Amino acid sequence: MNYTISHRTTYRYGSDVVYSRLVAHLAPRTTARQRPHTFEVTLSPGPLKRFARLDFFGNTTSWFTIDERHDVLEILAESHVGVEPLAEPAPELSRSWESVRAAFEFPTDPQLLEPLQYTFDTPLTATNDDVVAYARQSFGRGRPLLACVLELNSRIHSDFTFDKEATDTQTTVKEAFELKAGVCQDLAHVGLAAVRTMGLAARYVSGYLLTHPPPGKERLIGADASHAWFSVWIPPFGWIDFDPTNDVLPSGEHITVAWGRDYRDVAPVHGIVTGGGDHEVDVAVDVMPHVSA
């Protein structure tokens, strides 16, 4: 399936901003199942300087400097990308979770060096005894790792309430776990924290999800949203994605933008501004599918 994606972010400031230095993670990645065709990001007011480069994790980052006085900033990212569906792997073909954890304890395989960095806590995903106890329920002795994470993914979906008002971008796993609520970012953080507490590698993934309107209703332009899920290193398959918000393995309707240790590594837009005071942010995302030729 091919998709055209429009992601518009509008900042409205209480007073004039005189200088901005921004970095954005908005360009879809190239993966084994995903091929970006075009990507363009435009700003109003236009930036004095701009450049793009890969960050430490291989994500495309766009950098902007704006020195024109403004009280409204609009960032529009437009992408065209093709995504192939996932051929779901058989859980019984994955190695036991204990054997994978042991490989990380004494890594001798060079292929483990990249996933090894995703075995550690971050400030947003630090675990505690409650998270450890929750994770252990899915990791039975000798059980295939993929089976463990599939069950964990389903449990998070069942045990946590999706609530846009419960959390914000700075909410930690500990806070989300106490609330048993949050948005896709929080559920993804809970999933990767639970996996990491078992000594395994998990990373945070940001992107988009094709949404479907209720029966009999038309799609509303701009009503889609950014999405997030988590990914686990599962030999012999490699990285496998899990979406606890929807209790699925991301496939042809998930578009990957960036990955890192947690949300802070891949925030869509962040940076510094001089001035501005209080501000409001409006985000409108539209994911339009096109049947492949």
N, C-alpha and C positions, 0 to 999 in steps of 0.2 A: 504494500500500500504506500502511496505517495501522499505527503501532507504539505499544505501551506500553513505556516504558523505566523500569527501576528501577536506580538507581546508589547503592549503600550503601558508605560509607567509614567504617571504624572505627579510631580511634587508641587504642592502649593504652599508657599511660605508666608509666615505672618509679617515679615519685613524683607527688604531686599537682600539677596545674596550677592556679594561682590566678587567671590572667588570660589571655584569648586575644583576638586581633584577627585575623579571617580574611576572605579574599576568595575567592569561588568562581566558576569558569566552568563552569556545569552546565546552563544553559538553552539548548535548541536554537534556532538562528537561523532567521529567515525568509529564504528565498532564492527564486529563480525557480521552483524545483522542490520546495520544502519549506515546509510550513505547520504551525507549532506550534499545537496546540489548547489544551492546558493544561500548566502547569508549577507544581510546588510543591516546596519544599525545607524539611525539618524537621530540627531539631537536638536532641540529648539529651546534656547538659542544655540547656535552652532559653536563647537569647541574651537579654541585657539590652537590647540595641539591635540593630536590623537595618534595612537599606534596600537597594534595588537601583538601579542606574544603568547607562548605557551607557559603555563605556570608549572610548579613542581610536579603536579599530578597529571600533566599532559592536557589540561583543559585550555581551550582558547580563551584568553582574557582580552577585553577591549579597554583601553585606558584613555581618559579624556581630561583636558584642562579647559575650564571655562572662566574667562576673566571679564565677561560682560555682565553688568548689573541686571538682575532678574528676580522676579518673585514667583514665576512659574517655570518649571523645567519639565520638558516632555522627552522621553526616550522611547523610540520605536524600533523594535527588532523584528525583522521579517526573514523567515527561513523557508526553504523548500527542501524536504528531506524524504528519502525513501526508507521504509522499515519492513523487514521480513519477519514473519511469525516465528516463534520459538518452537523447535522440536523438543518437546518436554523430555527430560532425561528420566530414566528409571531409577527410583530411589535405592533399590537394592544393589545397583551397580556402583554406588559411591562407597568409599572406604568408611570404616568405623570412625566416629568422632574422636575416640581416644588415640587412634593411630595418627590422625591429622594433627591433633594437639601435640603429640610426642615429636612430630617432625618439626614443629615450631620451637620446641624447647631446645633442641640441638640441631639448628638448621645447617645442613651440609649441601643441600641441593640449591644451586644458584637461582632456580626458578622460584624459590620460597622468599627471596630477599624482597621482592616487590610486595607481596601480600603481607609479609612480616610486619611492615610499618602500620598495618591496620589492626593489629592485635592489642594496641594500647589504648587506655582511656584518654579522653579529652575533658576539658572543663564542663562541656555540655553533656557528656555521656558517662561521667564517673558513676560507678555502680556502688551499691551498698548491700547489706545482708538480704534485704527484701528482694532485690533484683536477682541476686545469686540463687536464692531459694526458688524464685519463679522460673528461672532458666533451667534449673536442674530437673524440673518436672518433665521436660521434653527430651532430656539427654540420658536415656537408659543405657545400662552397661552393654557395650558391644553393638549398639544400634548404628545403622548407616547414617552418616552425617546429613545427607539430604532429607531423609525421613525425619530426623530431629528438627530441622529448621522448618520443614513444611508444617509440622505440628505446632511449633512455636509461632509461626506466622498466623495460623488459624486461631490460636489462643489469644494473641494480641488483638486480632480483629474482633473476637467475641468479648473480651474482657475490658476493652477500652472504648469509651464513647467518643465519637467524632463531634467536637464542639469547637467552633471557631472563636468563641468568646472566652474559653478557659485558659488559653496560653498565649504567649507571644514568641518572637524569634529568640529571646534570651532564656526561655524556659529550659531547665535542666531535666535530665532523665529522672532524677530523684523527685522533682516537683510533679512531673507528669505522672509518675508512678503513684504518688500519693493521691492525685486527683482522679486517676484512672480515666483520663480524658485528654483531648488535645486534637491537633490537626495532623495532616500527613507527616509533617516534619517531626512531630513528637513521637508518633507511632514508629517511624523509621528509626529514630534515636533509641527508643526502647528496644527494638529488635536487634540493632547492632551492638548495643550495650550488653544485652543478654548473651549474644554469641561471643563477644569478647571476654566476658567474665568466665567462659568455659575454656579460655586459652586459645581461641580460634580467631580468624581474620574476617572482619566485616567492614564494609565501607558505605558511606552515605552517597546516594545518587539523587541528583535533581533533574527535572525534566518536565515533560508535559504528558497529559493523558487525554485521549479523545473521549469526550463525554457525550452521552446520548440523552436527548430530551425525553420527558415522560410521554407515554403513548398518547397520540393525538395532538401533541404540542410541537411547535416549530423550534428549531435551534435558535437561540438568542445570540446574536453576534456580540462577541466580547465577554460572554458569560462563562467561558472556560477559565481555568486557573493553572498556575504552576503546580507541579506535583513533586512528591519525593517518595523514595522507597529505600531499601537497603540491599546490599549484595554480599554474598558469602563465598569465600574460597573453598570449593568442594572438589577435591581430586576424585576421579581423573578428569572431570568436566571443566575445571577452572572456575571462573566467577559465575555465579547464578544469582539472578535478581529475585527479590521477594517484595510484594506490595501488601503490607498488613492492613492498609486502609480498605482495600477491596478483597483481601484474602485470595490473591491470584499470583501466579508467576508472570511478571511483565512480559508481554509478547508484542504482537503487531500493533497494538493501540497505545503503547508507551513510547515516547520519544526521549532519548537520553541527551541531556545537555552537558552535565559535568558530574565529577565525583571527587570525594575527598574524605577526610576523617569525620567531619560533621558539617552541619549547615554553614558554620562560619567560613569554612574553606571555599564554599561555592555559592555564597549569597548572590542573587541575581544582580544587585547593584549595591555598592557601598563605597564609602570614601569620606572625605572631609569637606566642609564648607565653612566659609567665613561669612557671618551674618545669618539671616534667615529666620531666627527665632523659632517659635513653634511651627510645625508644618503638618500637612495632611498628605497621604499617599493614596492614589487611586491606581489600581492595576486592572487592565482589561486584556484578556488572552482569548484568541480564537484559533482553534485547530480545525482546519478544513481538510477532509480526506478526498483523495482523487484516485480512482481505480488505475492501477498500473497498466501501461500499454503492452 
